[in-house]
Amino acid sequence: MKFHIASVLRFWVQVEYQSVLEANPNWPKQEVLSDVLRSYEAAGDAMRYLDRKGRVAWKATPRMLTRLADAEREVEDDWEEWP
């Protein structure tokens, strides 16, 4: 099964995917990806939806997007204060 994941969420899923795969190298890759997506969904950071072609796809929730925007603003503010 191919997973359709929006680009904003894809980066964070890949980071977590590598971490889980390193800890459990014998897990099938599809199972690791499914587990990561389910954990993001349970945490309220990802949600499933039907794309234009009627396929199940994943995207970041508004809550996750807000947290990412806040983190980006904090980094920008820190850079402005950097000597």
TORKOL-4160 file (C-alpha; in steps of 0.2 Angstrom, whole numbers, padded with zeros to 4 digits, m for minus):
83
<pt num="1" X="0000" Y="0000" Z="0000"/>
<pt num="2" X="0007" Y="0017" Z="m0005"/>
<pt num="3" X="0005" Y="0031" Z="0008"/>
<pt num="4" X="0000" Y="0048" Z="0002"/>
<pt num="5" X="0007" Y="0061" Z="0014"/>
<pt num="6" X="0007" Y="0080" Z="0013"/>
<pt num="7" X="0024" Y="0088" Z="0012"/>
<pt num="8" X="0023" Y="0097" Z="0029"/>
<pt num="9" X="0019" Y="0081" Z="0038"/>
<pt num="10" X="0031" Y="0070" Z="0027"/>
<pt num="11" X="0047" Y="0078" Z="0034"/>
<pt num="12" X="0042" Y="0075" Z="0052"/>
<pt num="13" X="0036" Y="0057" Z="0048"/>
<pt num="14" X="0053" Y="0053" Z="0040"/>
<pt num="15" X="0062" Y="0059" Z="0055"/>
<pt num="16" X="0052" Y="0048" Z="0067"/>
<pt num="17" X="0052" Y="0034" Z="0054"/>
<pt num="18" X="0071" Y="0034" Z="0055"/>
<pt num="19" X="0071" Y="0034" Z="0074"/>
<pt num="20" X="0059" Y="0020" Z="0075"/>
<pt num="21" X="0068" Y="0010" Z="0062"/>
<pt num="22" X="0085" Y="0012" Z="0070"/>
<pt num="23" X="0077" Y="0005" Z="0087"/>
<pt num="24" X="0068" Y="m0009" Z="0078"/>
<pt num="25" X="0078" Y="m0014" Z="0062"/>
<pt num="26" X="0069" Y="m0030" Z="0059"/>
<pt num="27" X="0052" Y="m0022" Z="0058"/>
<pt num="28" X="0044" Y="m0021" Z="0041"/>
<pt num="29" X="0046" Y="m0004" Z="0034"/>
<pt num="30" X="0027" Y="m0003" Z="0030"/>
<pt num="31" X="0023" Y="m0007" Z="0048"/>
<pt num="32" X="0035" Y="0006" Z="0054"/>
<pt num="33" X="0027" Y="0019" Z="0043"/>
<pt num="34" X="0009" Y="0014" Z="0049"/>
<pt num="35" X="0015" Y="0015" Z="0067"/>
<pt num="36" X="0022" Y="0032" Z="0065"/>
<pt num="37" X="0007" Y="0039" Z="0056"/>
<pt num="38" X="m0005" Y="0031" Z="0069"/>
<pt num="39" X="0006" Y="0039" Z="0083"/>
<pt num="40" X="0005" Y="0056" Z="0075"/>
<pt num="41" X="m0014" Y="0054" Z="0073"/>
<pt num="42" X="m0016" Y="0049" Z="0091"/>
<pt num="43" X="m0006" Y="0064" Z="0097"/>
<pt num="44" X="m0017" Y="0075" Z="0086"/>
<pt num="45" X="m0004" Y="0080" Z="0074"/>
<pt num="46" X="m0010" Y="0071" Z="0059"/>
<pt num="47" X="m0026" Y="0067" Z="0051"/>
<pt num="48" X="m0033" Y="0056" Z="0037"/>
<pt num="49" X="m0043" Y="0063" Z="0023"/>
<pt num="50" X="m0049" Y="0058" Z="0006"/>
<pt num="51" X="m0039" Y="0067" Z="m0008"/>
<pt num="52" X="m0046" Y="0073" Z="m0025"/>
<pt num="53" X="m0044" Y="0055" Z="m0032"/>
<pt num="54" X="m0053" Y="0047" Z="m0017"/>
<pt num="55" X="m0038" Y="0040" Z="m0010"/>
<pt num="56" X="m0034" Y="0040" Z="0009"/>
<pt num="57" X="m0021" Y="0053" Z="0012"/>
<pt num="58" X="m0013" Y="0061" Z="0028"/>
<pt num="59" X="m0010" Y="0079" Z="0032"/>
<pt num="60" X="m0004" Y="0089" Z="0047"/>
<pt num="61" X="m0018" Y="0095" Z="0058"/>
<pt num="62" X="m0021" Y="0114" Z="0061"/>
<pt num="63" X="m0014" Y="0111" Z="0078"/>
<pt num="64" X="0002" Y="0105" Z="0072"/>
<pt num="65" X="0004" Y="0118" Z="0059"/>
<pt num="66" X="0001" Y="0131" Z="0072"/>
<pt num="67" X="0015" Y="0124" Z="0083"/>
<pt num="68" X="0027" Y="0123" Z="0069"/>
<pt num="69" X="0023" Y="0141" Z="0065"/>
<pt num="70" X="0026" Y="0146" Z="0083"/>
<pt num="71" X="0043" Y="0137" Z="0083"/>
<pt num="72" X="0048" Y="0145" Z="0067"/>
<pt num="73" X="0044" Y="0162" Z="0074"/>
<pt num="74" X="0054" Y="0158" Z="0090"/>
<pt num="75" X="0069" Y="0153" Z="0079"/>
<pt num="76" X="0068" Y="0169" Z="0069"/>
<pt num="77" X="0067" Y="0180" Z="0085"/>
<pt num="78" X="0082" Y="0171" Z="0092"/>
<pt num="79" X="0092" Y="0175" Z="0076"/>
<pt num="80" X="0087" Y="0193" Z="0077"/>
<pt num="81" X="0094" Y="0193" Z="0095"/>
<pt num="82" X="0110" Y="0184" Z="0090"/>
<pt num="83" X="0126" Y="0195" Z="0091"/>
